[in-house]
Amino acid sequence: MDAYTKEMKRNQSTAYYYWWRKRKIQIYLCVAVFLFLVLSIVGAFRARRDDGMLDDLEHEIVPSVGDEMQLVNNNHNNVIRIRNDLPGLDTVEEAETSSSSNDRRRNGRKDEVSNMSAIHRPLVAKHNSHHIFLDIGTPYKRQLLIVDTGSFHTAFPCDPCVDCGTHHANSMFYSVSDSSSSRHVTCGDCQSTTSCVKDKHGVNKCWLRKQYTEGSSWTGYEVMDYVWFGNSETEFDFDHIQEEHQRMSTEYVFGCVNSEQGMFKDQYADGIMGLGMSNSKSSIMQAFYDSGSIPSDAFALCFSRTGGIFSLGGPATSAHTEMMMYTDLVTSRHHGKSHESLYVVNIVSIFIGDEPVEGGFDGFSTGKGTVIDSGTTDTFLPISVAAPFRATWEKVTGMTYTNEEQILTPEQLSNLPQITFNLSNNVKWSVAPRSYMEDISSSNTFKNRIYLDEKAGAVMGSNVMVDHDILFDIENQRLGLASANCDNII
């Protein structure tokens, strides 16, 4: 190697040396950033894989009715009234109960539903009520619940239940201890009651009792778990259901019933799902909307005689046979509670066939007003409209208006008039004879289920909701109404 070549190599080595001294800090920083990105990607992958999985929690034994309990709050004997029931307890301030797992479930879900149309689930019609499947917990446990726009809480029997009926749709009750994602709501976080009770094991729980118009009631305690709606009673793909439950469910506080009285004990349904408007955490629709599971704060009920459609986030548009019309909801507070409100509309006129009912409409706006109550089977109009309603009926039909049983031939039934309730904003709610006349036997015996004896206000029950898709638009404080084929499979 000649001297020139040696000198060139020495100069190159020197250049590389000085270049390394000037650049090594930047190189170290680049390597550190690269490692940080790799670790972040790995961490995100693990978080996504474990998304929604909660740590196992210890669960105390649920106290039985006979257990010795220590009253922590003097309001223990108070009863919350739903519809025409007893004076209610004050609701405590909402507590922050969201888990980090629920936050992970929410991340990205707003984007997922931003362009989503309404989500539809089937309804089951049995024993003069309409029901929805609700899947609770991890792994999920399915319960069949009455859909009730006239109350505010969701509740069903939990295992062990001290005094529950034996004729429910599901013989196996939901168990707090069997769900890895469940947890008892403790006294500092009570959502719907100020009654905090300590059982004989020293465990504080939020106990509450709800009583309904006809005298039925339940007693239970608050539990939080993940809930979502089942698709059908013939759904057997457990893995698919569990995957959807994991993806769409949200944490919700419900009543874990350990004692039933009255119709709750004998009914076919496992429990009840209250859909009344509430800005507290007792509102199941508010919980789904806040978590991003549904596209808007609204739901629709489309009742048929055999089932129907429950729509989350909007109406069942494809089932409509006419354009949906909207009327404003009237401001109403449930027993003066600012956080609870019923669905109240303004009825401005009634037609029996083509004949108007003259007078008596003041009674519709008294009391709670005219309430849309899917949990009440029949319809009850104010006594103030009874005389003009009967007179118009007799003029149109030539028959005395009665709620007694009567035998009608198919021709006589088909000749009965349509009854139309006109709401604000020119919305027409037309009810066919086969909706207000209940077929109570196979011998052409029917009973008129529109009663004219409500002392104050009115109740539009599930019988007049049949063959209509009714949108309860909480976000825009309006009610949508459209005639619909509610047996249509969406």
MARSE-168057 format. One record per atom (N, C-alpha, C): x, y, z. Coordinates in steps of 0.2 Angstrom, whole numbers, plus 5000, padded with zeros to 4 digits. Example, Ala and Ser with C-alpha at 12.3 -4.5 7.8 and 13.67 -1.06 7.14 Angstrom:
% MARSE-168057
506649725039
506249785039
506649845039
506449895035
506849955036
506450005039
***
This chain:
% MARSE-168057
500449945000
500050005000
500450065000
500350114995
500850174995
500650225000
501050275001
500950325006
500250365005
500150374999
499550414998
498850375000
498850314998
498250275001
498250265008
498850255011
498850255019
498550325022
498750375019
498550445021
497750455020
497550425015
496750435013
496350395018
496650335020
496250295025
496250325032
496850355033
496950385040
496450445040
496350485035
495950535035
495150515036
495050465032
494350435033
494150415040
494650375043
494550355050
494450415054
494850465053
494750525057
494050565056
493850565050
493250595048
492650555052
492650485051
492150445054
492150455062
492750465065
492750475072
492450535074
492650595071
492250655072
491550655071
491350615065
490650615064
490250575069
490550525072
490250485077
490150525083
490650565085
490650605091
490150655090
489950685085
489450735084
488750705083
488750645081
488050615079
487850565085
488250545089
488050485093
487450505098
487350565100
486850585104
486150575100
486150605094
485550595090
485450525089
485950485088
485850415086
485450375092
485750395098
485450365104
484750385105
484650455104
483950475104
483450435099
483650425093
483250395088
483150325090
483650285093
483550215095
483050215101
483150265106
482650265111
481950275109
481850325104
481150335101
480850275098
481350235094
481150175091
480850125096
481250115101
481050065107
480450085110
480350155111
479750175114
479150165110
479150175103
478650155099
478450085099
478950045099
478849965099
478449945105
478749975111
478349955117
477649985117
477550045114
476850065114
476450025110
476650005104
476249955100
476049895103
476549865107
476449805110
475949815116
476049865120
475549885125
474849895123
474749925117
474149935114
473849875112
474249825109
473949765107
473749725113
474049725118
473849685124
473249715127
473249785127
472649815130
471949805126
472049795119
471549785115
471349705116
471849665117
471649595118
471249585124
471449625129
471149615136
470549665137
470349695131
469849755132
469149725135
468949765140
468349745143
468449695149
468949665150
469049615155
469149645161
468749625166
468849655173
469149605178
469549635183
469749595188
469249565192
469349495194
468849465198
468749505205
468149505207
467949545213
467649495218
467849515224
467549475230
466749495230
466349445231
465649465232
465349435239
465049475242
464749455249
464049415247
463849375252
463249335252
462649385252
462149385248
461649425248
461149415254
461049465259
460649445265
459949425263
459649385266
458949365265
458549405269
457849405268
457349445271
457449435278
457549375280
457549365288
458249385291
458749395287
459349415290
459249475295
459649485300
459649545304
460049595300
459749655300
460049715296
460049775301
460649815300
460649875303
460549935299
460049975301
459850035297
460450085297
460650105291
461150155291
460850225290
460350225286
459950285285
459250285287
459050335289
458350345292
457750335287
457950335280
457450335275
457350265273
457550215277
457450145275
456750125274
456250155277
455550135276
455250165271
455550215268
455250245262
455250205256
454750215252
454650175246
454550225240
454950215234
454950255228
454250235224
453950285222
453350275219
453450275211
453150235208
453250235200
452450235198
452350285193
451650295191
451250315197
450750285199
450350305204
450450275211
451150265213
451250225219
451450275224
451950255229
452050295235
452550345234
452550395239
453050445239
453750425238
454150455235
454850435233
455350455238
455950425238
456550445241
456850495237
457250535240
457750575236
458250535233
458450565227
459050525223
459650565225
460150525227
460850555229
461250575223
461750615224
462150635219
462450585215
462450585209
462750535205
463550525207
463750465208
464450445209
464850425203
465450435203
465850415198
466050345198
465750305194
465750235195
466050195189
466250235184
466550205178
467250175179
467350115177
467950075177
468450095171
469050085172
469550095167
469350045161
469049985163
468849935157
468249975153
467750005157
467250035153
467550095148
468050125151
468350175147
468650145140
468950095141
469250055135
468750035130
468150015133
467549995129
467350055125
467350115128
467050175125
467550195119
468150195120
468650225116
468550195109
468450235104
468250215097
467550205096
467150185101
466450165099
466050225097
466250285099
465850345096
465950345088
466550335086
466650335079
466350275076
466250225079
465950165076
465150175075
464850215080
464150225079
463950295076
464450335074
464350395072
463950395065
464050345061
463750335055
463250275055
463050255061
462650195062
461850215062
461450175059
460750185059
460550155065
459850155066
459650125073
459750045073
459850025079
459949955080
459249925082
459149865079
458449835080
458549765084
458049755088
458049695092
457249675092
457149605092
456449585092
456149585099
455549595099
455049595105
454749535105
454549515111
454149455113
453449475116
452949455113
452249465116
451949405119
451849405126
451549355129
451249385135
450649355137
450249375143
450049445143
449849475137
449649545136
450249595138
450849575137
451449615138
451949605133
452349655132
452849655127
453549655131
454049605128
454649595132
455249605127
455849615131
456449615127
456949575131
457449545127
457949505130
458549545132
458749545138
459349585141
459849535143
460449535140
461049495142
461449535147
461549505153
461949535158
462549495160
463149525161
463649495165
464149465160
464649435163
465249405160
465349335163
465249275160
464849275154
464149295154
463749315149
463149345149
462649295152
462149325155
461549285157
460949315155
460449285151
459949315147
459349315152
458949375152
458349385156
457849415151
457249395152
456649425148
456249475152
456249545150
456049595154
455449635150
454949655154
454349695151
454649765149
454549785143
454749855141
454149905144
454449955148
453949995152
454150065152
453850105147
453950175147
453650215153
453250185157
452950225163
453350215169
453950185169
454350185175
455050195174
455550195179
456250215178
456750165179
456650115182
457150065184
457049995181
457649965180
457749895177
457849855183
457549795184
457649755189
457349685187
457749635190
457549555189
457849515195
457549455196
457749415202
458549395201
458849395207
459549375207
459549315212
460049275210
460149215214
460649225220
460549215226
459949185229
459349235230
458749215228
458149255229
457749225235
457549265240
457249235246
456449225244
456149265240
455449265239
455249285232
455449245227
455349255220
454849205217
454549225212
454049175209
454449115205
454049065204
454349005200
454148995193
453749045191
453449035184
453749085179
454349115180
454649155176
454949125170
455049165164
455349135158
455949095159
456449115164
457049085165
457049055172
457148995173
457148965180
457848975183
458348995179
458949005182
459049085182
459149105188
459249185189
459949205188
459949265187
460649295186
460949295193
461649285193
462049275199
462549325199
462649365204
463149415205
463849385205
463849325209
464549295210
464749255204
464249235199
464449205193
464749245188
464649315188
464849365183
465549395185
466049385181
466749415183
466749495182
466249525179
466149595178
465749625183
465349595188
464849625192
465149655198
464849695201
465049725208
464449755211
464449745218
463949775222
464049855222
463449895222
463549965223
463549975230
464050005233
464050015240
463750085242
463650095248
463250155251
463550225248
464150235247
464350295245
464250305238
464050255234
463850265227
463150245225
462650245230
461950225228
461750275223
461350245218
461150285212
460350305213
459950255216
459250275216
458950265223
459350275228
459050265234
459550295239
459250325245
459650345251
459650295256
459350235255
459250185260
459950135260
460350145264
460950105265
460950055271
460949995269
460849945274
461449895275
461549885281
462149835283
461849775285
462049715282
461849655283
462249625289
462049565291
462349535297
463049515296
463349525290
464049515288
464449575288
464049635290
464349695290
464449725283
464149705278
464149725271
463649775270
463849835268
463349895266
463149885259
462549885258
462249885251
461649935250
461549955244
461050005243
460349965241
459949965246
459349935246
458749975244
458249955240
457749995237
457149955236
456549985236
455949945235
455449995231
455149965226
454749995221
454049965221
453550005221
452849985221
452550015215
452049975212
451750005205
451050015207
450650035202
450050065202
449550005205
449549945202
449149895204
449249865210
449849885214
449949855220
450549805220
450849785214
451449745214
452049785216
452549745219
453149785221
453749735221
454349755221
454949715222
455449755227
455849715230
456349735235
457049705232
457549745232
458149725230
458749775232
459349765229
459849805230
460249815224
460649865223
460949895217
461549855216
461649835209
462249795207
462449835200
463049835199
463249865192
463549805188
463449795182
463749745177
463549775170
463949735166
463849755159
463249725156
462849765152
462149735149
462149755141
461849715138
461649725131
461049685129
460749695123
460149665121
460249605117
459849555119
459849485115
459449495109
459649455104
459349455097
458749415096
458649355099
458149315098
458149255103
457549225104
457549175109
457849105106
457949105099
458149045096
458949055094
459249105097
459949115096
460449075100
460849035096
461148985100
461948985099
462149035095
462849045094
463149085099
463349055105
463649085111
464249125109
464649105105
465249145104
465149205101
464649205096
464449265092
464149315097
463649295101
463349335106
463749365111
464249325114
464749345118
465149405115
465349395109
465849445106
465449505105
464749505103
464349565102
464249595109
464149555114
464049585121
464649615123
465249585122
465849625124
465949685120
465749695114
465849755110
465349805111
464749785113
464249835113
463949855120
464149815125
463849815131
464149875135
463749905140
463949955144
463849945151
464149975156
464049965163
463349995165
463049965169
462349995171
462149965178
461850015182
461649995188
460949975188
460749915190
460049885190
459849865197
459249845198
459049815204
459049745204
459449715209
459549645210
458949615215
458449595212
457849575216
457949515221
457749525227
457749465231
457049455235
456549495233
455849475235
455349515230
454849475228
454349495224
453649495227
453249535226
452549535228
452049555222
451449525223
450949535218
451049505211
450949545206
450949515199
451649505197
452149535200
452849515199
453049445200
452749425206
452849355208
452549305203
452049315200
451649265196
451749275188
452049335186
452149345179
452649305175
452549305169
452949265165
453649295164
453649365163
454349395163
454749385169
455449385168
455849385173
455849455177
455749505174
455849575177
455549625173
455749685174
455549745171
456149795169
456049825163
456549875160
456149935160
456349985165
456050055165
456350095159
455950125155
456150165150
456050245150
455750255156
455550325157
456150375157
456050435155
456650485155
456950505162
457550495162
457950505168
458650525167
458950575170
459650595169
460050565174
459750525178
460150485183
460450425180
460850385184
461050325181
460650265181
459950275183
459450225183
459250215176
459350265172
459150265165
459550225160
459250165158
459650115154
459850145147
459350185144
459450215138
460050275138
460050305144
460550355145
461250325145
461250265149
461850235149
462150215143
461750185138
461950165132
462150225127
461850275128
461950335124
462650365126
462750375133
463350405135
463950355134
463850295133
464450245132
464550245124
464150275120
464250265113
463950205110
463550165113
463350105110
462750115105
462450175106
461850195101
461950265098
461750275092
461950335089
461550395091
460950395095
460650455097
460250435104
460050485108
459750465114
458950465112
458750405109
458150395107
458050315106
457350295107
457250225105
456450225103
456350165099
455650165096
455350095098
454650095099
454350035101
453850025095
453849965092
453449945086
453049885089
452449885091
452149825094
451649795089
451749725089
451249685085
450849645090
450449605088
450049555093
450449495094
451049485090
451449425092
452149445094
452349505094
452949525096
453049595094
453549615089
453749675087
454449695087
454649755087
455249785086
455449835091
456049825094
456349875099
456949905095
456849975094
457450005090
457850055095
458450045094
458850095098
459250145094
459150205096
459450255092
459050285087
458450265085
458050285080
457450245079
457050255074
456450215072
456550155068
456050115067
456150055063
455850075056
456150115053
455950155046
455650105041
456050045040
455850005035
455149965036
454949975043
454249945044
453649985043
453850055042
453350105041
452850095035
452250105036
451750105030
451550175029
451850225032
451650295031
452250335034
452250405032
452850445035
452750455042
453250455046
453250475053
453150545054
452650565059
452450625061
452650635068
452850705070
453150715076
452650765080
452650755087
452350795091
452750815097
452750875100
453150885106
452950855112
453450835116
453250805122
453150865127
452650855132
452450905137
452850895143
453150945145
453550945151
453150915157
453450865160
453150825166
453650805171
453550815177
454050785182
453650735186
454050685187
453750625191
453750635198
453150655201
453150675208
453550735210
453650775205
454050835207
454850825206
455050765204
455750755204
456050785197
456550825198
456750855192
457150815188
457350755190
457750705186
457350655182
456750655184
456350595181
455750625177
455550605171
455050635168
454650575164
454050575163
453650535159
453550555152
453350515148
453150535141
452450565140
452350625140
451750655140
451550695134
450950685131
450850715125
450150755126
450050805121
449450845122
448850815117
448350795119
447750775115
447250825114
447150855108
446750905106
446050895104
445950825101
445350805099
445250735098
444650705098
444550635097
444050625092
444150585087
443550565082
443450485083
442750475083
442550405083
442250395076
442650355071
442450365064
442550435062
442050465059
442150525056
441850585061
441550555066
441150605071
441650625077
441650695078
442150715083
441750705090
442150695095
441950695102
441950775104
441350795107
441250865108
441350875116
441950905118
442050925124
442350875129
442550895135
442850855140
443550845140
443950885136
444650875135
445050905140
444750945145
445150975150
445550925155
445150865155
445450815160
446050785157
446250785151
446850755148
447450795151
447450855153
448050895155
448050895162
447650865166
447650865173
448050805176
448250815182
448650755185
449350755182
449550695180
450150695176
450150705169
449550725166
449450735159
449250665156
449350665149
449150605145
449850565144
449950515148
450550475148
450550415143
451150405139
451250355135
451550295139
451150245141
451450195146
451350125143
451950095140
451950035137
451849975142
451949995148
451949935153
451249925156
450749975154
450049965155
449649935149
449349885150
449049845144
448449885141
448049915145
447449945143
447550025143
447050055140
447050135139
446450165144
446650215147
446150245152
446150325150
445550345148
445450415146
445050445152
445150515153
444850545159
444150545159
443850545165
443150535166
442750595164
443150655163
442850715160
442650705153
442950655149
442750645142
442250595141
442050565147
441650505147
440950515143
440550565146
439850575143
439850595136
440350645133
440350655126
440550595122
441050555125
441350495121
440750445120
440450435125
439850385125
439350405120
439150465120
438650495116
438850485108
439450505107
439750495100
439750425098
439950385102
439950315101
439350285099
438850305103
438150275102
437850305095
438050365094
437850395088
438050365081
438750345082
439050315076
438850235076
438850205081
438750125081
438050105082
437650145086
436950125088
436950075093
437550075097
437650025102
437850065108
437650035114
437950065121
438650055122
439050105124
439750095125
439850055132
440150005132
440249965138
440949935138
441149915144
441849875145
441649805147
441049785147
440849725148
440949675142
440949615144
441049565138
440449565133
440649555127
440049555122
440249515116
439749475114
439849435108
439749475102
440249465097
440249505091
440449455085
440049455080
440249415074
440749455071
441149415066
441749445063
441449515059
440849515056
440649565052
440549625057
440249615063
440049665068
440749695070
441249655071
441849685074
442249725068
442149705062
442449745057
442149805055
441449815057
441049875056
441149925062
441449905067
441649955073
442050005070
441950065073
442350125070
443050125072
443450155068
444150175070
444150235075
444550235080
444550295085
445250325084
445150395083
445750435081
445850485086
446450485089
446650535094
447150585090
446950655090
447350705087
447750735092
448450735090
448950765095
449150835092
449550865096
449850935094
450250925087
450250975083
450650975077
450350925072
449650925072
449250885067
449450805067
449650775072
449850705072
449250665074
449050615069
448450575070
448650505073
448350485078
448450425081
447850385080
447850335075
447250305074
447250235076
446750205080
446750145083
446150105080
446350045077
445850005074
445449965079
444849935077
444449895082
444849835085
445249805081
445549745083
446049755089
446249825089
446749845095
446349865101
445849895101
445449915107
444949865109
444749815105
444349765107
444749695108
444749675114
445149615116
444749555114
445049505111
444749445110
444949395116
444449385120
444549345126
444349275126
444049255120
443949185120
443849165112
443749095111
443749075104
443049075102
442549105106
441849105104
441549175102
442049215099
441849285097
441649325103
441949315109
441849355114
442449415115
442249475115
442649525115
442549575121
443049615123
442949665128
443349725126
442949785127
443249845125
443749865130
444349885128
444949895133
445149975133
444650015131
444750085132
444250105137
444550125143
444050145149
444050215149
443450235152
443350315153
443250335160
443750315164
443650325171
444250345175
444750375171
445350395175
445150465178
445350475184
445150535188
445550595186
446150585184
446550645182
447050625176
447050655171
447550635165
447250575162
447750545158
447550485154
448150445153
448050375152
448550335150
448450295144
448950305139
448850275133
449250215133
448950155134
449250095135
449450055129
449749995130
450049955125
449549935119
448949935121
448449905116
448349955110
448350025112
448350075107
448950085103
449550055106
450150065102
450250015097
449849965097
449949905092
449849935085
450249905080
450349925073
450549995072
450950025077
451250085076
451950085078
452450115075
453050125077
453150195081
453250195087
453250255091
453950275093
454150325091
454850355093
454850395099
455250375104
455350415110
455950455109
455950515107
456550545105
456750595111
457150565115
457350605122
457750665120
458250655115
458650705114
458350765111
457750765107
457450815104
456750835108
456650795113
455950805117
455350805112
455350745108
454750745104
454550665104
453950655101
453650585100
453550585093
453850525090
453650515083
453150455082
452750465077
452150415077
452050395069
452050335068
451950305061
451650245061
451150235057
450850165056
451350115053
451350055055
451950015053
451649945053
452049905049
451949825050
452449805055
452349795061
452749785066
452949705067
452649665062
452949595062
453449595057
453649645053
454149645048
454849635051
455149585049
455849565051
456349615048
456749645053
457249695050
457949665051
***
